[in-house]
Amino acid sequence: MAGNRASLLFVLTLLCLAAVCRGQTAAAEAPTDPLAATREKLAALFKEAPRARAYAQVSVSPDGKYFAWVDEGGSLKLHGRMGDGNPGKEIAFEGIEGCKTTSAGSFTWSPDSSAIAYFATCGGKGTEERQQNLYLAKIGNQHARQLATLKGYVESPVFSPDGKQVAFLYTAGATRPAGALAAMKPWSGVIGEDGVEIMRVAAVEVDAVKPTAPGFLTPEKLHVYEFDWRPDGKGIAFIAAEPPGENNWWVAKLYTEELSGGKAPAPRAILAPAEVSGALHGLQIAVPRWSPDGSALAFIGGLMSDQGVTGGDLWIVSAQGGEPHDLTVGRPASVVWLDWADNEHIFMTEIASGNEELVKAHLRGALGVEGVNFGAPVFRIPASVGDGRMEMSLSSTGDHSLFVFEASSFEHAPELYGVRPGMIMGGTGGFAGLMQLTSNNDGLKPMGGKVHSMHWKNEGFNIQGWLTEPVGFDAQKDAGKKYPMIVIVHGGPSSAVTARWGFGSLGASIYSKLGYFVFEPNPRGSYGEGEAFTQANRKDFGYGDLRDILAGVDAVEAKYPVDEKRLGLTGWSYGGFMTMFAVTQTHRFRAAVAGAGLSNWQSYYGENSIDQWMIPFFGASVYDDPAVYAKSSAINFIKNAATPTLVVVGDRDGECPAPQSFEFWHALMYLHVKTELVVYPNEGHMFSKPEHWMDVLARAVDWFDTQMAP
C-alpha cells in the first residue's frame, strides 16, 4: 500500500507546475474562497520555480555507439558516436510517417544496435484517449514503421535475443493502467468475476510485412508482472499470479516456459515463496534475470509492500527449481535492481543508508552457494538514479563496459550520466565517478533550502533521514530564533525517501520556501539498512517506527533551532496511516494532514482491493488474528486524539479506500477535535488531475500555517 513510488515525487512536481502554467489552481477560486490568499501565494512560488527538463527513459545501444531518450513531452531523441563525456550529435529522426503529433513511450534497442522498437501514440491534438502502438525505427531511416496494432495497456518492450521478435506486457482491452495506483473502476456486476483485466506477455515478429495483432506467450489465466527472455531465445521466465492482478502480486510465483511454435503456453512454477521454507517464506519476489548460460535465475526477494517499489536481498535459484539461496544475507543495504555481467558476476543497484550505489558481486561456486565477494561500489552517491524502466534500473552496453541513466539530487536537476566500471572519471556536477552526457538543466538552482542527511540510533537500529532547512536559514544570523518543522512520513512502509530533484513528497521544497524545517525520516520498515531493518515493523505498525521518527525529531532539535511547540506531521498512504495513528499516541504535534490514510485495519481488510499485501506484514488474516490488526488501528485509540487534522482522499482509491478517511474524520468530529475531510472525485491512490494535487497542497499549507501560527 505504499503509494510512494519514486516517480510519484517527480510526477507531483510536473503536475503542480503544469497546473500553474495552465492557470489551474483549485476549482473553487471564487472571491469567497477562504484559501484564495494561499493559492495566490503558491501560484507565485510555482511561477518562480526552476523548470527542469525531465527524461522519461534513457537507453544506450548494445554496441555503445548511440544513446537515446524520451523526454517528458514524448519526443524520442537519438544521439550517435558517444565518447567519454561527449554525447555526440543528435541524429535526425522525424518519427512516424503521416503522424502529426507523436508521443513516444517506453522503448528497447535491437541486439545488433541497428533499430529501436518503441510504443507511441499517433493522434490529433485534443484526443483524450490515444492508443499506444508498437513501432520500429531503423538507425539511418527518417521514419518509423508500425509493427503491431494494439488495443489496451502496454509496457516493457524487449527484443528477443535473436532480434526477430519484440515481447511486451499487454493487457488487451484494458480500461485503466495495471496495478492499484490508478483509480479503480466503479463497483458493478459480479465482483471479482466481471471485467477482470489480465496482463500477459505478448510478442510480434519484427519482419512482418504489415502491422499485426500480437500473439500471447503466457496463459490467459495468469497475470504477469515481469518477464525475461532466456538467453537462447527459446524460453522465458516470468513472475505471475492468478487474477486479479492488482491484488495477487504478493503471492506471485516464478515461472519458466519453453517457447514452442504453435503450442499452447505451458509454464512451470519453479519457485513459490508461500511454499518454500527459510528466510524467503511468505515474502515477495521481483526482477527475475536469467544467468547467461541459462542454468539459473537471479531475483530480488524481500518484504515489499508494493509492486514496482522493489527492495530486498539478492537471491538465486536453479532454472530447474529447488532451494533458493540468499546471496546478500546480512548486507546493510537493500538491493533494488540487478543484471548479470557473466556467469560469475552480477551488477546490482542498492539503497544504502540514504545513498544509491552500483555494486558488482562475484559469485563463488555453483549458484554462488560457496559465497559472494562484493567489490567497491562503481558509484555511491546521495541521489536518485534510473533509466526509466524500473526502480533504479540502469541501461548498459552488451559487454557492461558502460552504464547510462538519469540522476538527480536535492541540489542537482536531472541530467543523463554514464559510468564505466573500474574507471574513475572525476566529479561531474558533484556526482563523483560519473560522466555527464546532457546539460539541459545546467544552472538551475533548487527551490528549497539546504538538505542534510541525518543519522541517528534508536533501539539498536541505525536510521537515516533528510532534513531540509528553511530557505535563507543562517544559524549565526538567526541565533535565538526558533522555526516550525513539518515531519513527512513516506508511504510503504517498504520504501525510502531518497535524494531527488523537485518538490519532494507533499511539497517539502514548498514548505522550506515558506519558512519551515522539513524532516523526512526512513524509520524501521524502510529500505536502505538491510532486510532485517525492513522487516522490523512486522506486526508492529505505528510503534517501533513511530519511536524511530520521534527519536529523529529529538536528533534534529538537538542540532537545529526547531520550535518543539510548532511541529507538524503529514504523509500519504502508509504515511497517512502513520499520521492518523501518531496523533492518537502523542500530543507532540500541533497540526497534522493525513493523505489517503487508513484508520481501522480491521475494517480496511474487507474494504481494499489489495488485501494480500497484509498477510506478510500481520502474519495472518484479520479473521484469524484480529488482535494484531486492532493493536495498530488508530480508531481504537481515537479518544486520545487532540491534534487538529486535515484528511484528504480520492473517492476511487483501491489501496486506501475513502471509508477509512471517513471513519477517522467522523470520530474526530464526534470528539470535537478540529478536523476537515476533503474527497476528490474520480481519483485513485495516486491523483491524476493537476488541479486536485494543487488543491491538496494549498489546503495542507493553509492548515499548517493556521494551526501552527506562533
N, C-alpha and C positions, 0 to 999 in steps of 0.2 A: 504493500500500500504506500509505497514511497512517494510518488508524485514529485520526485526530486531528481529526475534525470538531469544530467549535466546540461543538456541542451535547453532545459526549461529556463535556466537563468538567462541564457543568451536570447532565447525567444522572447522572454519578458522584456528585455532591453529593446529588441526590434519592434515589438508590438506597441510599447509605450511611445517610442519615437514616431512610429507610423501614425499613431492616433493623433499626436500633436501636429504632425505635418499635414494631416488631412483635416485638422480642426475638430477632431473627435475627442473631446474630453468626456464628460459624462452626458448621459441622455437628458438629465434634468438640470439645465443651466438657466432656468428662469430667474428673474431678478430676486425671487423669494428663496432661491436655493441657499440653505444655510452653509453650504460648503463652497459657495462661489469664490470667496477670498482664497481658500486653499487651492481650488482648481486653478485660479489665475496664477498663484504663486508657483505651482508645479509646472504649468504651461511655460512660464518664463524660464524656469530651470531647464526644462527639456529643450527649449529653443537654443539655450547656451551650451547644451551638452555636446561633446565631441561625437561626430557621427562616423563611426568606424565602418569600413568596408568589411563585409563578412564573407567567409568561404564555406560553402555548404559541403563540398567534398574535394579532396585533392588526391591525385594518384600519379606515381612515377611509372614509366613504362618498364617492362621487364629487362630491356637492354640498357636502361639508364639514359637513353638519348633524349627522351621527352618527359615532360610532366604536364598534367592537365588539371584544371579545377573548374568547379561550377560555383559561380558567385551567388550572392543572396537573391539576385534577380532572375536566376535560372539561366544565365549565359554560360556556355561552355567555352573555356579558354584553353588554348593549346600552345605550349612553348617547346622549342626544339634546341637540340645541341647543348644540353645543360652541362656546364662545368662547375667546379667547386666555387661556390659563391657567385656564380654567374648564371642566371636563369635563361639566358639566350633570348632570341627574338620571338615575339608572338607569331604564330603561323596563322595565316588567313583561313577562316572557316566560316562559311556562310550558312551553315545549318541545314534545315530540311527544305528541299526544293518545293516551291509552291506554298510555303507556310510563312505567313507574315509575322506572326507572333509565336515564337518558340520558347518554351520554358523547359530547360533540361533538369532532370533529376539525377538519381544515382547512376554510376557508370562503371565499366570494367575494361581493362586492356586485354587484347588477344595475347596468347602466349608468345607469338613472334613479334609483338610490338608494332604490327602493321595496321591495327584498327582499334577503334573504341566502340563498344556496344553501350547504349545508354537509353534510359527512359526519358521521354519528353512528351509534352502536350503540344498540340498544334490546333489552336482555336482562335477565334476573333476576340477582340477586346470586349470586356464586359461579360464574357462567358463565365458563369459561376462554377459549373461542374464540367471540368475538362478531363478527359481520359488520357492517362499516360500510355503510350505505346512504345514498343522497342525498336530502336533504330541502330544502324551500323554506319560508322563514319570511317572510311579508309584514309590513312595519312596520305596527303597529297591530293586527295579529291576535295572539291569545294563543298559538295552536297552529300548529305546522308541519305540512305535508303531504308525504308521500313522493313523490319523483319517479321513482326507479329502484329496481329490485330487482337486487342485485349479489351476486356470489359470487367473491371473490378480493381482491386487494390494490388499493387505490385511493389516489390522491393528486392534488394540484394542480388543484382545480376552477377553471374560468374561464368566465364568461359570454361568449357571442358578442357582438359589438359592437351588434347589434340587440336583445339581451336575450331572444331567443327560444329559445336553447339553452344548455346548460351542458356544456362539454367537460372531460375529465379524463383522467389516465393510469390505465389499468386493466390489471391482469394477471389475466385470467379464470382461475379455478381455482387461484390461487396457494397454495402451501403455506408460503411464507415471504416476508418483505419483499424487494423487488427490491434488487439490489446484493450486495456481497460482505462487508458488515459482519456480517450475521446468520449464525447457524450454518448451514453448508452441509448439504444433505440427505445422508444416508448414501449412500456409493457403492453403486450397484446397477444392474443391467441393462446396456444398451449405452451406454457413457459418451459424452456429447455428443449423444446422439440421443434417448434415452428421458427423458421427464419434463421436457423443456426448457420453461421458462416465459417467455413473451414479453409485454412491456408495450407497449400500444398506446394511441393516442388514441381515446377513446370519447366519445359525446355522447348526450344525451337532450333531448327537447322540454320546455320549461317548462310549456306549456299542456296537456300530456297529461292526459286525464281520470282515469286511474289509473296506478299505478306500472308501468313497462315496463322491459324489458331494453334496455340501450343499444345503439346502432349504432356500428360502428367506422369511424373516418375514415382510418385508416392500414392498410397491408397487414399480413397475418399473418406475413410473412417479415422484418419489420423490428422491432427492439426500440427503442422510443422513450424518450429520456431527458428531453427538454424540448420544449415547443412554444409557439407564439404565434399568436393569431388575426391574420389580415390585417385592416387597419382597415376594409375594406369588408365583412368577414364572409364573403366568397366564397372564401377560401382560408386555408391555414395554413402556417406554417414549423415545421420540427422538426429536431432532432438525433437521428440514429438510426444503428444498425449492425445487421448480421446477428447473430442469436443465436449463442452465449449472451450475454445482455446484461451480466452481471457482468464478462465478460472483454473485450468489444469496444468499450467506450466510448472507449478510447484511439485507436481508428481510425475513430471515427464521422464521418459526413458531415452536411452541412447540406442539407436538402431543402425544396422548396416544393411545394405541391399545390393544384390547383383543386378546389373542392368543388362537384360537380355531382350533383344529386339522382338517386339510382338507379344511378349508375355506380360501378364498382369503383374504389377508390383508385389513382391513377396518379401517384405522386410523381416529382419531377425533382430529381436531385442537382445543386446549384449550386456546392457547394464541398466538396472532398475534400482535407484537409490533407496526406495522404500523396502526393497527386499534384501539388500546386502547388509552384512554386519560391519562393525567397526565404525570409524570416525565419519564415514560418508553416509551412514544410515539416516534416512529421512531428510537429507539436505538437497540442495538444488545443483544442477549441472548446466554448463554453458560453454560456448566456444569450442566445439569439437574439431580437432585437426588431425588428419592422417599423418603418420610418420612417412618420410619419403619412400621407404621400402614397402609401405602398406601393411606392415606387421602389427602396428599398434595405433592407438588413438590417444592423444593428449587432450585434456579438457580442464576446465576450472570447476571445482566443487566447493561449495560452502553454503553458509546460511544467507540466503539472498531474499529480500522482501519484494523485489520487482524484476520482471523480465527486462533485460536490457541494462539494468543497473548492476553490472557484474562485479563480483569480488569474492575472493576465497583463496584456496590453495591450488597449486598445480598438481594434477593427477594424471595417471596413465593407466591404460588397460589394454590387454591384448585384443587384437581385432577379432579374435575368436571368442572373446568374453573371458570370464574368470574374475579373479580377485583384482580390484583396482589398487593402485599404490600411490600414496601421498608423497610427492617429491619435495614439498616445501614445509613439511610439518615443523611447527615451532618458529618459522621465519616471521619476524616482526613487521610484516607488510601484507598488503592484500593484492594478489595477482588479479589483473583485470582483463588482459588480452594476451594471446600467445601466437607464435608462428615458428615452425620448425626451420632451422638452418640446414641441418643434415640429420642423419640418423642418430647422432650422439649429442646434438646441441639444439636448444630451444631458446629463442628470444621471447621475453615476456615483459609487458609493461606492468608497473606496480604503483600503488599509492603507498607511500611510506612516510608517516608522521608529517603530513602536510605537503610533501613533495611528490612529484611524479617522476618516474625513472624507467629507463630501459635497461634490462639486465640480460646477459647471456648465461644460460645454465648448461653445464656439461654433465650429461648422464653417464654414470659409470656402471657397466654391467648390463645384462639383458633387461630391457624395460626400465633401466635406471634403478633397479632394486638394490644394487650394491651401494648406491649413494649418489649425491649430486654435488658438484662444485659450482659455486657462483663467483663469477668474475666481478671486478669493479664495475659499477654502472657505466653504461655507454654515455648516459647523461642522467643527471639528477637535479631537477630544477623546481622551484616553487611556482608552478604554472599549471595550466591545463593543456593537454596535448591530445591530438586525434586527427584522423584523416576523414572523418565524417561518416564512416560506415557503422562502427560500433563504438562503445565506450573505450577510449584510449587506444583504438586500433591505429596502426601505422602502415603506410604503404611502403613497399620495398622493391628493389630490383630482384630479378630472379636469383642472383647469387648472394643476396642480402648484404651487398657491399655498401648500399646506400638506403637510408630510410627518409621518407618525406612526409610531412604532416603540418598541420596548423598548430600554433602555440600562442597563448596569451596569458597574461598575469594581471594582477591588480594595477600594475604600473604600465604595462606594455599592451598596446592594442594588437588584435590578431594580425599575424603575418604567417607566411609559409616558410618553413625551415627544412633543412636537411641535416643529416648527421651520418658520418661514416664510422662504423665501429673501429676502435683502435686508433683513430686519427683525431687528435685534438685540434680543432680549427680556430680556437680562440673565442673570446666572448663576442656575441653579436646581440646588441640590444639588451645586454645584461644576462643573456642565456649562454652560459659558458659551454663550449663544445659544439654549439650549433652554428650552421651557416645560413644566413638569411637569404631567401630566394625571391621575396617580393618586398616592396616598400610602399604599398598603397596607403598605409596608415601612419607613415613616419611623421613625427612631430605632434601627434595627438597626445594630449595630457588627460589624465583621469579626472572624472568629476569629483570623486570623493577624496578624503584625506589620506594621509599615510597609513599603511596597513602593516601590522606586526604579526608574526607567527608566535603565538603564545604557547608555552608548555608548562604543565603542572602535573602534580601527582595526587592521586586520591585512592585510598583503599588498595594500594598495591599496583594501581594502573598508571601507566604513562599516558597522558592525554594532551591533545593538541587542539588549537582553535585559532581563530583570526580576530584581531581587534583593529577596527578602523577608527582613526582619530577624527574628531570634528575638523572640517576644513578650516585652515587658519590657526589651528591649535599651536600654541607655543608655551611649553612648560615654564619657561623662565618669565616671559612677559605676563602670563596668566597665573602667576603664583597666588595662591589663596582662592582662586576661582574654582567652583565645582560645576561639573557638566552632567546632564542626564545621560542615561545609557539605555539602549534597546538591545535585548538579547533575542537573537533569531535562531530557532531550533530547526535543523534541516529535516526533510522527510526521510522516509525509510521504514524502519530505523537503519537498515543495511545500506548505507550510503555515506557520503562525506562531502563537506564543503572544501573545495579546492580553489586555489588562486586562479581567477579568470577575469577578463575584462568585462565591464558592463555594470549594470546596476546591482547585480547580485540578487539573492533571494529576498523578495518582498522589499526591494528598494534600499539596500544597505548604503549605496552611494548617495542616494537622496537624503536619507536620514543624516548622514555625515555632513552633507552640504547644509542641512538645516540646523546644525549645531549639536548633534548627538554623537557620543561614542556608540559604536555598534560592535557587538560581540557575537561571533558565530562559532560555537564550540562543536567539537566532534567527540561526544561522550561515548562511553561503552555502548556497544551495539553498532558503532560506525566502522567503516573501513579505514585502514591505514596503520594499524598496530598489530596485525596478525589475526588469525581466525579465532583464537581463544577470546580476544577482545571483542570481536564481532558477536560472538555467541554469549557474551557475559550478561546480556539483559534478557535471556530466555526466562520465561515465567516470572519476570520482574519488571515489566514495563512501568515506567514512572517512578521507580525507586532509586536503584543504583545510578541510572542515567541522570536523574534529576540531581542526585547528590554530586555527581561529577560536574554538572553545569553550575551548581551553586558554589562548588569549590573553585571553579574557574572564575566566577564573578568575584570571589574573595581575592584570587590572584590578581585580577585586574585592578581592583580597588586598592590593593597594597602598593601598586606601582603607578597608578594614574589617578588624577583628581576627579573621580566619579562620585556623584551625589547618591549615596545609598538610599535616600528617600525619594529618588526620582528614577526608578528602574522600570522599564517596560519589557514585556515579553510577547513574542509572536512566533508564528510558524505555520506551515502548510502541511496538510496530510498528517504524517506522524508528528510533525512539528505542531500541527493543530491539536492533536490529541495531547501532546505534552503541555501545551498552553492551557487546555481545559483542566487537565489533571493537576498541574502545578498550582493553580490558584485555589485548589481545594486542600493543598498540602502546606502552603506557605503564604504568608501575607507580605512577603518581601517585595512583591511587585506592585507598583502604583497603578498600572494600566496594562491591559492585555488585548491582543487581537488574534482570534483563532480562525484560521482559514482551512476550510474543508477538513475539519477535525472529526473526532468521534468521542462520545461521552459515556457510552454504555456498551462494553464489549459483549455483554450477554445478548442484548437486542441486535447489536451490529452483526453478530454471527449469522443471523437469519435474514438480514436486510441487504448485505452487499453481494456483488457479483463475483467475488474472488475469495470465497471462504477457505479454499485450500491453502492459502498462504499462512493461515493461522495455526495449523497443526504443528509445524516445525517450531513455532515460537512459544506456543502454550502447552505443547506436549500431548494434547488430547482435544477432542471436540468439546464444545460448550455443554453438550448433553452428557458427556462422560465425566467432565470435571468442571462444573460451573463455578466452583470456588476460586480457581485460578483466574478466571475471567472477572469475577466480581472484585477480586483483590485490586485490579488495576482500573476499575471503572470509576470515572470522576463522579458519576451520578450518585454513587454510594457514599460519597463524602461531601456532597454538594452543600450541606449546611455549614461547612467550614469556609465556604467561598465568600469573599467580601470585595474582591478586586473588580473594578469596572471593566467589562469585557465586551468587545465588539465581535460579532460572529458573522462570517461570510461563507457562502457555499453555492455551488451550481445545482440547479434542480434536477439534472440528469447525471449526477455523479454516481458511478457504479462502484468506485473504490471506497469512498466515504460518503454514503448516501445522506441526503439532506435531512431525513428524520433525526440523525444523530445531532445535528446542529439545533434542530427544533427542541429536542429533549433538554439540551443544556440551556438554551435561551429561556425556555419555559420555566425551568427550575429557578434560574436567577430572577426572572420576573416575579415568581411566587415569593422569593426571599427578599424582594425589594432591593436587589443589587443592581446598580446601573448597568444596563445592557442594551444591545441593539442587534437585531438579526436582519441581514440583507441576503436575499436569494436571487440568483441571476438566472434568467430564463435560457433554456436550450444550451446550457453549459455543462460540460463534464468535469472530470477531475482536473484536467488542465484546460483553462479557459482559452477559447479561440478568438473571441472578439476583443479587439484592442480597447474599445470604449469601456468594456467591463473591467479589464485589468487596470485601466486608468481610474475607474471609479473605486475599485478596491484600494488602490494606493492613496487616493485622495481621502477616503474615509479613514484609513489607518493613520495617515499623517495628522489629520484633524483630531482623531481620537487621542493620540499620544500628546499632541500639542495642548489639547484642552485638559485632559486628565492629569498630565504631569507638569502643568504650569507651576512655577515657583510659588 
